[in-house]
C-alpha cells in the first residue's frame, strides 16, 4: 500500500471523540491518567504523524490488512486469528496491543496506537485489495482534482460536510445513536464482514461511477458516517473491557 493513512486527522478525532463519550467513568479516568484530559482525542492522529520519524518503523504495516476480493465469509473471518502474511498486520497488531494494555495499563504508546488502529480497522480501504494497494492505485477526479479511491475514503467524504470533529461527533450521536446497542452486540467477526462487504460494494460502484463527486458523496456519506460511528462505539467497548 502506497499510503497507509486511514481516516484523515479529522476522521480519527471524530472516532476518538465518539469513543471518549462512551467510556465508563473508570475507563475515562484511566485513559485521561495515561494520555491527559481528552488526550485520547488529541493524540489519535499521532501514529500517522510519526511515520516520517525513525521511531516504531515496524508500525508502518500495522495500519491496514488488505484482503482479496471475492473471499467467502469464512475466509475473511479466519484472517482475524490466522493473520495474513502480506498486506499489512493490522489484526495481529491490535491483538498484541490489547494484551499489552491488559498487562501494562499505563503504557502510553500502546494505548495511542490502539486508539488509532482500532479506528483504522473500520475504514473500508484498510481491508481493501492488495493488488491495487488498498485503492491507492484507483485514480479518481474529485471536484476537478486528481486523487484516488483510498484518499476519498480516508478524508474527502469526511471533509465534505465542513463540520469540526466535535460537531461531527455530536452529529453522529444524534443520527446514529439509535444503532448503538445493535453495534455493541456485534462480534468482531460481524463487524469485519460488514466492512468487507461494504468495501466490495464500493469497488462494484466504482466500475459504474459517472465521475460526479456530488453523486459519490450522496451515495456513500451515510455509510462512511456509520463506519466512523461504529469505530467509536467499538473502540469504547474494547477499552471498557481492557480497563474493567
C-alpha positions, -999 to +999 in steps of 0.1 A: +000+000+000+014+034-010-005+055+015-013+037+047-032+066+062-068+056+071-093+083+082-076+116+079-069+136+111-105+147+113-118+112+109-096+099+136-106+127+160-143+120+153-140+083+160-119+090+192-144+116+204-173+092+198-154+066+218-145+090+246-182+099+250-190+062+255-162+053+280-172+043+315-162+066+343-135+042+354-121+038+319-122+075+312-102+082+344-076+056+334-073+069+298-070+105+310-044+095+335-023+079+308-029+104+279-041+136+297-075+150+297-091+144+262-056+132+252-073+102+236-088+126+210-058+149+207-033+120+202-055+099+180-035+110+149+000+105+164+006+071+149+002+086+114+023+117+123+054+096+133+056+077+100+083+102+089+103+095+121+126+066+128+107+055+159+084+025+156+094+018+119+077-016+123+044+001+128+040+012+092+024-021+083+000-021+114-025+003+099-041-020+073-048-056+064-055-058+027-079-087+017-085-101-017-119-095-033-144-124-036-134-142-004-160-163+014-172-151+047-153-180+063-121-170+046-125-133+058-132-143+094-102-166+097-079-136+090-087-123+124-067-150+141-048-167+112-031-135+103-022-130+066+015-126+060+011-099+033-009-067+030-002-054+065-005-067+100-035-048+115-052-077+132-020-091+147-011-056+160-045-050+176-045-083+194-009-077+206-017-042+218-048-053+237-028-079+255+000-055+263-025-029+277-041-055+300-006-063+314+007-027+312-024-004+316-002+027+318+016+021+286+012+054+268+023+045+233+004+012+233-028+030+242-023+057+215-016+030+189-047+010+200-069+040+197-057+048+163-055+013+148-089+003+161-104+032+141-084+022+110-100-012+112-133+003+102-120+023+072-131+003+041-099+010+022-079-006+050-094-040+044-093-034+006-074-052-022-037-058-022-034-057-060-044-020-061-026-011-029-058-006-009-074+017-035-043+039-039-039+028-075-075+035-083-073+070-098-102+094-094-111+130-101-126+147-070-143+181-078-117+186-105-086+175-085-066+143-090-069+118-062-075+081-056-101+059-040-081+054-008-079+091-002-116+097-009-125+073+019-097+085+042-107+121+042-125+135+012-160+124+021-154+132+058-144+168+049-174+174+027-198+185+054-174+211+067-180+201+103-154+203+130-146+170+146-167+179+177-196+189+155-193+157+136-192+135+167-223+152+181-240+147+147-231+110+147-245+106+182-278+123+171-282+105+138-268+070+146-272+068+183-303+045+179-278+020+164-256+019+195-270-013+211-270-031+178-234-022+172-224-032+208-239-067+202-219-072+170-190-096+173-155-088+158-163-112+130-196-095+122-181-060+121-152-072+099-177-088+075-198-057+075-168-036+065-155-062+040-189-063+022-191-025+022-156-025+006-169-049-021-199-026-028-175+004-031-154-014-057-185-025-076-199+010-076-165+023-088-168+005-121-202+022-128-194+057-114-201+086-137-173+108-122-198+131-104-183+138-070-216+152-057-233+120-065-205+100-049-210+119-016-247+114-019-242+077-024-217+070+003-217+096+030-242+077+052-221+045+050-189+064+058-206+081+088-219+048+101-184+033+099-170+062+119-197+058+145-192+021+147-155+026+151-160+049+180-186+027+197-165-004+193-133+014+205-151+024+236-164-011+241-129-025+237-113+000+261-140-006+287-132-043+286-095-038+288-098-014+318-128-030+336 
